[in-house]
Amino acid sequence: MINLNETLLAVDPAEALRDEVGKFEVTSPSGEKFTVICRPGQSITNIRLETTGQNLQVHQWRVRKVGVLNYPQEASS
């Protein structure tokens, strides 16, 4: 579980965000920033940088949690 304002580095941000809930700022290895919303029970497969040629360097994405999502709890009958 990633805490609010916590940052981590990941090769695959989708894998890093598996089972997470909240709003995240994801920065690609080349500096592009994305806002990713993770909701309960929903996920994406993967996000990876396409590389060509002999470039074997591992590219890391920066993932930072910037917000929380509030979901009302289901009322039990």
Protein Blocks (a to p, Z undefined) as FASTA:
>chain_A
ZZehiacddfblmlmmgoiacddddddfkopacdddddehiacfbdcdddehjblbdcdd
ddddfbdcdddddddZZ
